[in-house]
Amino acid sequence: MSTVPLSPISTEQDIPCVVVDSSAAVPPALRSAAPSDSTWDIYQDDRPVGSANDGANWEHGADDEPTVPKLEPLDEDSFRMDDVQEAPRTSLPRSDRPASGQPKTKRPRGRPRKHPLTPQTPNTKVTKGRSKTGCITCRKRKKKCDEAKPRCLNCEKNAVVCEGYHEKTLWKSGREKDEEKQRRKESLPHITLQPIFQGVETPEDRIFFSHYINHLSSVLTVEGQHRNAFKDMLLQMAVEHRGLMHSILSLASKHIDFETPYGSKLLTSSPNVDLPSLMSRSQFHHNAAMEQLLAWGSKDEGAPEQKANLAPRYGQMLCLMLQTAAEGSPDGAHRVHLTAYKSLIQENPPPDKAFTTFITEFFQYRVFADELIRYPDMQTKRLATEDWVPWTEIEPARLIGVGDGLFHYMAKITTIRNEIRANMVAKMDPVVDYTSLYRAAEIDVAIREWAPTWPTGDNRDRVSLLYKQMMWVYLYRTIYPPSTSPLPSLFTAPTVPGAIGSVMGSGAAAGTNIAAVGVGAGTGVGVGVGDASTILPLSPASSQPCSTTLSPPPSGALPPISDRRLSSSSHHPTTPFRSSGDSPPPVGLYPPHHDARISLAVDESLAILDSFKPSDPVQTLLLVPCFVIGCASFVPAQQERIRAAVRTVRGYTGLRNCDRVAEVLEEVWRLMARAEWAMVWDWQGVARSMELDFACA
C-alpha cells in the first residue's frame, strides 16, 4: 500500500497533515474534486459525529462563500481513515497573526488612502554623522559623494575637478611616531638655507635686524615712518654692502637695553638666544664693521670701486657715530667719525644728491652741537667754523639749525666764549672786550630776526622757537661771565638797608637778592643798580618788556637758610654784605650778574618743553635745548623740570648719552649750590674735569 501526503488547509487553526491510504475505502463525497454546494452539503451530512474536524474554523472569502479544499482523486477502495497520520507542527509563528505583547495598530480615521503610507517602524539603529571619507571636492561643496576611486563620479558628472581623497591616518603610539619621524629624518637629504641678507645669519642677527627696522630707525629721525632715510636709503644700501649691514646690526645691538621691559621681552620671546650670545654677536658685528671700514680706507681713493662704495662708507661712519651716542661713550669716540666726515666730504661727496643732503645735515648738526661740550684744545682744529656753507642745498630739511642757518650763530657765540675763557685764564680785566660785545650785539639782532620755516601744524615749528630761545640764553650766559674782581668793587654800597633790590623773574623765589649786576670793573657794560626806571628787553621769544624797578624785599620773603643752596666749603664764596644789625644778610641763589631776563627765558623754554608728549617724534631734537637751558636753571623747581625733560628724551630715544648730559647738569647744579660761579659758567670745563667727552646731540 502506498501512502500520499495530504497538504494541510490554511484555516484559523493548524490542521494536521494526514496520509491517506489508497487501499482504504473513500467516502463517496470525496470522490469528486469539483467544488459544489451539493457535494459540500452531502459531505457535511455524512460527516461522522465527533470527528477530528469538528473544531476547525473554515476561512471564508470576501463573498462569504466557503472555501473548498482541492482534493486529489484517490482510489475509494484503498482509502482507510485509520492510516491518516498527523503532520508535525512547525515552530515558526504565523506572519498573519499579530505578535503577543505588541499593540495592534489603530486604523486611522477617514477614507483609506489609494496608496497607503509605509508604516513607521521604530528605528533602533544608531544614526551616524556625516561621512568623513568623501572626496575633498565634495566635502568642500557639501555634496554627497559616491566615494568612487580614483575619482569621484559625482565630480565628473558635474564637470568639476576631483581633488581626490585624504590619506587615511592610522593611530600610532608615541614611540611608533618617534621611530617613524627618525626614519623619515634619516631618509631626507640634507640642505642648507643661505641667509637672504648678507650678515643676517643667526637668530641673534635677526633680533638686531628686527629692532632696527621696527624701533631704532624711527627714533633717529623726526619724520617717523614717512621719508625715513634710515630705511629708505641706508637699509637699501646695506642689502648690497656687507660692511654697512654689520654697522647697522652693531648699532642696533648697542641700542637695546636688556634691563628694560622691552629688552626683557626680546629675551623671553626668543628661547634660542641668551644674553651672552647676544653680546658676543654684537661684538662680532662691531669688529667686522671696523674691519670693512679700515680696509676701504687703506685703498686708493681714486679707484673705481672706491667711488662706487662712497655712499655705503658714509653710512658706516654715520652708524658708528650714532653707536657712540647709544653707548654713551665718555671718551670722545664720536669725534673720530666727525673728523673723518669733515676730511672726506669736501673732496669725495657721495654721487647721490639726496643721500648727500641727508648725511650733510645729520653730520653737521652734530658738529655744531659738539661745541657745547668740547673743551677747546689749541693743538686740535675746531670742527665747526663760522663761515661754513653747505655744498648742497639742504632741501627738504629734517633737523633744525643747519639748513636754516641758526647754528651758525652757535659757532660765533662759541668763538666769543673761547676768547672770554682765555682772558679769564690770563686774568685780564675786563674779560669781555669791546670787540666781543660788538659781535654779541650783532648776533643778538640776527637771532631776533631769525624765523622758522616749518609748515603750520608741524611740531618742529614750536621746537624752532625753543631753539631760538636757547640760542639767546647761550649768548646771554656767554657775555656775562662771573667777575674776576672782588665783589665790593662791582657796586657802590648803599647807605640804606635793602637798597640793593631784588629782580624777580617768572618762577624765581620771591625776594631773592641779586649780589651784583654787571660784567666787571671797567668794562662799561652792566645794569645800573640805582636806576629805578630801567626797562630791559626780554629774550627774542618774548613780546613784553620786563621792569627791573628795584625795591626793598618784603619782610619774610627770603627763603630759609636751608634753601639758599650755599655751602661753607665753597672755594669762591661771595663776599658777604651786611646792611645793618647783627643778623646775617640774605644769601642769593643767583650769580652776581643775574636778572629777570634769564629767569623769564628759562621759564618760557620749560613751558615749551612741557608741551610735548613723551611719544612725540620731536623728542629726538630736545636734548641740546635741555642741556643749554639746564645750565641756566638756578631755581630748584626749574632744575627738577629739566630732569624730567631729560628722562623723557632718554625714554623715547634710548640713547645713553642722555645719562651723560644728566651727570654734567647735576654737577653744574651742585656748583651752583656752592656758589662757584666761575665753574658754573664754564660747563665745558666741568665736563672735562669729570672726564666726560660725549656727543650731546
C-alpha positions, 0 to 999 in steps of 0.5 A: 500500500502506498501512502500520499501526503495530504497538504494541510488547509490554511484555516484559523487553526493548524490542521494536521497533515494526514496520509491517506491510504489508497487501499482504504475505502473513500467516502463517496463525497470525496470522490469528486474534486469539483467544488459544489454546494451539493457535494459540500452539503452531502459531505457535511451530512455524512460527516461522522459525529465527533470527528477530528474536524469538528473544531476547525474554523473554515476561512471564508472569502470576501463573498462569504462563500466557503472555501473548498479544499482541492482534493486529489482523486484517490482510489475509494477502495484503498482509502482507510481513515485509520492510516491518516497520520498527523503532520508535525507542527512547525515552530515558526509563528504565523506572519498573519497573526499579530505578535503577543505583547505588541499593540495592534495598530489603530486604523486611522480615521477617514477614507483609506488612502489609494496608496497607503503610507509605509508604516513607521517602524521604530528605528533602533539603529544608531544614526551616524554623522556625516561621512568623513571619507568623501572626496575633498571636492565634495566635502568642500561643496557639501555634496554627497559623494559616491566615494568612487576611486580614483575619482569621484563620479559625482565630480565628473558628472558635474564637470568639476575637478576631483581633488581626490581623497585624504590619506587615511591616518592610522593611530600610532603610539608615541614611540611608533611616531618617534621611530617613524619621524627618525626614519623619515629624518634619516631618509631626507637629504640634507640642505642648507638655507643661505641667509637672504641678507648678507650678515643676517645669519643667526637668530641673534642677527635677526633680533638686531635686524628686527629692532632696527627696522621696527624701533631704532630707525624711527627714533633717529629721525623726526619724520617717523615712518614717512621719508625715513632715510634710515630705511629708505636709503641706508637699509637699501644700501646695506642689502648690497654692502656687507660692511654697512649691514654689520654697522647697522646690526652693531648699532642696533645691538648697542641700542637695546637695553636688556634691563628694560621691559622691552629688552626683557621681552626680546629675551623671553620671546626668543628661547634660542638666544641668551644674553651672552650670545647676544653680546658676543654677536654684537661684538662680532658685528662691531669688529667686522664693521671696523674691519670693512671700514679700515680696509676701504680706507687703506685703498686708493681713493681714486679707484673705481670701486672706491667711488662706487662704495662712497655712499655705503662708507658714509653710512658706516661712519654715520652708524658708528657715530650714532653707536657712540651716542647709544653707548654713551661713550665718555671718551670722545669716540664720536669725534673720530667719525666727525673728523673723518666726515669733515676730511672726506666730504669736501673732496669725495661727496657721495654721487647721490644728491639726496643721500648727500643732503641727508648725511650733510645735515645729520653730520653737521648738526652734530658738529655744531652741537659738539661745541657745547661740550668740547673743551677747546684744545689749541693743538686740535682744529675746531670742527665747526667754523663760522663761515661754513656753507653747505655744498648742497642745498639742504632741501627738504630739511629734517633737523633744525639749525643747519639748513636754516642757518641758526647754528651758525650763530652757535659757532660765533657765540662759541668763538666769543666764549673761547676768547672770554675763557682765555682772558679769564685764564690770563686774568685780564680785566675786563674779560669781555672786550669791546670787540666781543660785545660788538659781535654779541650785539650783532648776533643778538639782532640776527637771532631776533630776526631769525624765523622758522620755516616749518609748515603750520601744524608741524611740531618742529615749528614750536621746537624752532622757537625753543631753539631760538630761545636757547640760542639767546640764553647761550649768548646771554650766559656767554657775555656775562661771565662771573667777575674776576674782581672782588665783589665790593668793587662791582657796586657802590654800597648803599647807605640804606638797608635793602637798597640793593633790590631784588629782580624777580623773574617768572618762577624765581623765589620771591625776594631773592637778592641779586649780589651784583649786576654787571660784567666787571670793573671797567668794562662799561657794560652792566645794569645800573643798580640805582636806576629805578626806571630801567626797562630791559628787553626780554629774550627774542621769544618774548613780546613784553618788556620786563621792569627791573624797578628795584625795591626793598624785599618784603619782610619774610620773603627770603627763603630759609637758610636751608634753601639758599643752596650755599655751602661753607666749603665753597672755594669762591664764596661771595663776599658777604654784605651786611646792611645793618644789625647783627643778623646775617644778610640774605644769601642769593641763589643767583650769580652776581650778574643775574636778572629777570631776563634769564629767569623769564627765558628759562621759564618760557623754554620749560613751558615749551618743553612741557608741551610735548608728549613723551611719544612725540617724534620731536623728542629726538631734537630736545636734548641740546635745548635741555642741556643749554637751558639746564645750565641756566636753571638756578631755581630748584623747581626749574632744575627738577623740570629739566630732569624730567625733560631729560628722562623723557628724551632718554625714554623715547630715544634710548640713547645713553648719552642722555645719562651723560648730559644728566651727570654734567647738569647735576654737577653744574647744579651742585656748583651752583649750590656752592656758589662757584660761579666761575665753574658754573659758567664754564660747563665745558670745563666741568665736563672735562674735569669729570672726564666726560667727552660725549656727543650731546646731540 
